[in-house]
Amino acid sequence: MIYFDQAASSWPKPDGVAKAMMEAVQQYGANPGRGGHQLAVRAAQTISQTRARLAKLFGIKDPKHIIFFQNATQALNQAIKGFEWKTGDHVLTTAFEHNSVRRPLVYLRDRYGVKLTFIEPDHNGHIDLDQVSQALTPRTKLVVATHVSNVTGAILPIRQLGRLARQHHIPFLVDASQSAGILPVDVEEDCIDLLAFPGHKGLYGPQGTGGLYISPQIDLIPLFHGGTGSHSELEQQPDSRPARYESGTLNTPGIAGLNVGVGFVLEQGVEKIWDHEWMLTQYALEQLSQIKGLHLYGPELGVKRGPVVAFNLEGIDPHEVAMILDQHYGIATRAGLHCTPLAHQALSTSPVGTVRASFGFFNRKEEIDQLVQALLEIKAGLLG
């Protein structure tokens, strides 16, 4: 199988990820932070080490401000729903947002009367900062932006957006689902107050892992309430982090795997990972652009983008293309709207969407050659 669905979940995982998960299950399958015995201590140490590695990767000064969730979607819900919203409050975001951002925001609109503004970047990911400034109001309570589009790979200017939000004393939330472990992210330099990330994509951990960085200056209402393993005498949720936001037993086996995945990213270096994935992306764009009747979407050739390529074969439904690639050629891609309908509206690819090929550190150029050959055969076979 040639796996070009890395934007959904990375695969294969680095050596050691599965082993670490099995060790957690078989050798120290106890509750972290909920006992003083050796197994509980070892579980807690694994989680603590993972926080420390994530803090190093994202330029976070104190790991206790990293909160573990099952995925980036939960993290985004905590970030967005954690403010005290009132009628007339305002959120500024972009048309490139995944439904994991859009739907919680629409919930705020419908439930509390929060006003939403969606700024539309151009196809290269550029945003008119003057337009952003003009869209801010005295009631703007949050600015939200994805770092990299999961549809086209367009990279948004999060540092400029972060600085602009900081100048206006507005919290800035970044969805790093397509950039964590692939592009440099530094919460201090990028003026990020809230950073949501999945564990199962560019961080090479297993599914069921993710997290949220919450700035010390931000106090969110916890999304979940319950047992934290400490401060049990308190009637209300404790104020200390990370316990305030981590009710219930954590996914220790998953976090153990994430620990190895983040360690792999730190060992290889984000720059090396990016160089390889950018090389693959450029090569794919160059080769695909030579197929007559194939339409590419997103940034222009040569413009820096995430390792995502969206395309359509003229006259063929993208779902059919993806099905043939899978069943006849053993090539995994993703077809449809990719949970990001506003981006497809901007691309004029609604309602069917596109085929998306996304690349990872373990993909090779030869696999792209096979994709190109398969598409040529599909085009010839179906269109003559």
N, C-alpha and C positions, 0 to 999 in steps of 0.2 A: 504493500500500500504506500502510495506517495501522499503524504499528509500536508495539504495546503489550507488547513483551517486553524492555523495557529492563533488567529485573532479571537477565536472562541475558547480554545483551551490549548496550551502548548503540549506537544507530544512529538517524540518520546521525552521522557524526563531524564535528567542526568543520573549517572550511576550513583547509587546511595540513597536516593529518595525513597524508593520502595522498601529498601532494607531498614532505613530509619523508622519508617512507619511500622514495620513488622516488629522491630525491637520494642517500640513503645507499647504495642499490643501484648507481646509475649513476655517482656522482661520487666516493665514497670507500668502496667496498666492501672494506675491508681489516680485519684483525683488530685490535681495540682492545687496547692494552697488550702487544702482541706484535711490536713493531717501532718503530724511531725515525724511519721515513720519514713524509712529510707525510700520506699517507692514513691510516696507523695513528694518527697524532696527532689528526687530525680526528675519527676514530671515537671515540677515547678522550675527546675534549673533549665530544662529544655525550652520551656516557654520564655524564660528570662533571656536566654541566649538568642532566641529568635528575635525578640524585641530589640536587643542590642544590635544585631546585624541589620535589621530594618532601619534602625536609627542611623547607623553608619551610612547606609545606602542613600537615605533621603536627607541627610544633613540635619537630623533632629538631635537637639542637645540632650534631652532627657527621654529615655525609652519609655518611661511610665505614661507618656502621653500618646502612646500607640495602643489602640484598642483592637482586639481581635473580634472578627465577625465571620460568618460562614462564607461571605462573598462580598464583592464591591457593592452589590445592590443593597444589602442590609446596611453597609457602611454609609451609603448615600442617603438612605432613608433616615438613619440616625442624624446625619449632618443636617438634612433639610428640615425634618420634622422636629428637631431639637430646640428650635427657637420658639419664643412666645409670640405667635403670630396674631395680628389684629387686622380687622377690616381696613383696607387702604394701604397696607404695607405693600412693598414692591420688591420684585426679584428681577434682576437682569441676567439673561443667559444667552445661549446661542442656538441656532437652528441645527447644529451638528450633534446635539445631545441625544444620547441613548434614552430609551424609555425608562431606564432606571433613574434618570434625572427628570425627564419630562413628566412622567406619571405622578411622582410625588409632588411636583410643582402644581400640576393640574388639580391634584387633591387639595392643596392649599387654596387654590383659586376657588374651587367649588365649596370647600368647607368654611373658609374664613374670609373669602372675598379679597384674597391677595391678588394684586395686579402683576401680570407677567409681561416681560418684553423679551422677544427672541431676536437677537442680532444675527444677520445672515452674513457669514464670512464669504469671501470670493472663493473660486475653485482651488486656489492655491493655499487657502487657509488664512489669508490676510484679513484683518479686521480694522475698520476705520475707527481709530481711537477717539477721534473727534465725535463720531456718531455715538460711541459708547458714553462719552462724557455728557453729551446732550441728552442721552436717555436716562441718566441718573437723576433721581429726585430726592428731596429731603426725606422721603419715606422708603428709599431703597435700603433694604435690610440685608441683602445677600447678593453677591455676584457669583455665578456658577459657570464653569467652562470645562469642557473636556480638553485634555492635552492634545490628543490625536484622534481624528475621526476614524471610527471603526468601519466606515463605508469607503472612504477614499484615501485614508492615510494622511490627509492634510494636517499639518502641525499648526496649532493655534499659538499665538504669542502670549503664553501664560505669564511670562515675567513682566511684560508691559501692562497686561491686564491687572496683575497683582499689585504693581506699583500704583496704578491708577486707583484701584480700590483702596489701597492703604492711604493714599492722599486724602480720600474722602471718608476715611475711618469706617469703611464697609468691609465686613468679613468676606474673604475670598475662598471659595470651595473649588478644588480641582479634582476632576475624575481622571485618574491616571490608569484606567483600565488597559489602554493600548500603549502606554509609555513606560510603566514601572518595569525596570530591568532592561529597558531598550534604549531610552533616552535619559540624559542626566536630569534629575529632579532634586532640587535643594529648597526646602521649605523656607529657609532664611533668605537666600538670594532671590527666590521667586516670589517672596511676600505671600506665601500660602498660609492661610489660617486653618484650613481643613483639607486633608488629602485622603481621598478614598482610593483603595487599590485592591485588586484581586490577587490571590495567591497562586492561582492555577494557570496564569498566562505567562507573562514575561519573567515572573519570579520562579517559575518551574516547580512550584509546589503542587499538591494534589487539589482536586476539586473539594469544595467545602471549607476553603480557607480564604481569608481576606482581612482587611483591616482599615482603620481610620485613624489618622493623626488629628488630634484636636489641640490647637494652640493653648498654652497656659492662660491666655487672655480670653478664651472663649469658654463659657459655661453653658453646655447644652442640657436640656431636660433629657434624662435617660429614656431610651426607647423601650427598654425592658427593666423590670424591677424584680428583685428576688434575692436568693441567697448568693453571697459573694465569698463565703469562706472566711471572712474577717468582719469585725465590727457587728457581730451577730446580735449584740445587745441593743442595737439601734432599731427603732421602729421604722425609720425612713432609710432610703438609700444613702450609703456613706458618701462623703464628699471626696475622699481620696481616690486618686487614679492609680491603676486602671480599674480598680474594683467598682467604681461608680457606674461604669458602663458595661461591665462584664458579669452579669448575673447568670448563674447556672454553670454547669461543668463545661469547660472548654474542650475543643476537639484536639486533645493532646496528640494522637497519632497523626492527624493532618498537619498540625503545627510542627511536629517533628520532621515530617517530610518537607514542609516549607523551609524549615531551618537549613536543611541541606541545599534546597534550591536557591535560597538567597546566598548561601555560602558559595555556591557555584558562580552566581552572578558577580559577587565580590572578587572571587579568585580570577575569573576571566577578565573582568573589568567591563563596565558598560560601553566604553569606547570600542573595544574589540568586538563585542556583540553587535553594536550598532554598525560598525564598518562592514561586517559580514552580511547583515540583513539588508543594509542599504545597497551593497553590491548586487545581491540577489534581486532586489526590487528594480534597480536600474536595468539589469540584464533582462528581466521579465518584460519591462515596459518596451525596451528596444526590440525584443523579438516579437512581442504581441502586436506592436504597432505596424509590423510588416504584413499582417494578415488582412487582406482586403475584406471589408464588410464587418470587421471587428471594431467596436467602439470602446475606447478607453475613457474612464471618468476620473476626475481629480486633478491634482497639480500637474503642471506642464512637465515635459521631459526635462530632467536636470534639476528640477526644484526639489529640495529636500522634503521627504515625506516618510511616514511610517511604513513598515513592510506590508502594505496592503494594496492590492491592485483590483479595481472593480472594472468589469467589462461586460459587454453583450455581443453576441453574434447576431447580425441583422437578420430578422425574419425568423428567429428561433427563440422560443420562450427560455429564459434563463434557468428555470427549474428543470426543463428537459435537458439542457446542456449539462447541468450539474449531475443529473441522474445518469446520463450516458458516460460522463467522465468517471463516475463512481463504479457503475456496474460493468462497463466494458473495458475500462482502462485502469481501474484501481487507483484513481486519483480523487482525493477528497477535497471538495471545495464547499462553498456555502452560497446558496441562491436565495433571493428574496429581498426583503426590506431591512434585514439585519437589525430589527428592533429600533430603527432610526428613521421613521417615516418622513420627518421634516427635511432631512438631508436628501432623501430621494425626490421629494417634491422640488427641491432646489435644483436637482440634477435632471428633472423631467423624466425620471425613470419609474415613477409610480404609475399603476399600482403593482406592477410585476417585479420591480427591483432590478438587480443585477446579479451576475456571478461574481463572487469574491474569492480571490486567491490570496492567502496571507502566509508569510514565510517566517521561519524561525532559525535559530542558531544551528540546528542539526540538518537543515535542508541544504541541497547542493544544486549547482547550475545544471547538472545533467538531468535532474528531475524537472526543471523548467523546460528543457528541450523536449522532454516527453509530453509535457502539457501542451506545448506549441504544436507538436506533431499530431496529438490527439484532436486538438481543435481544428486543424486543417482537414483531418479525416472526417470529423463531424460535419464541418461545413460542406465538404464535397459530397458526403453521403446523403445529407438531408436536403441540400439545395441544388445539387448537381453541378 
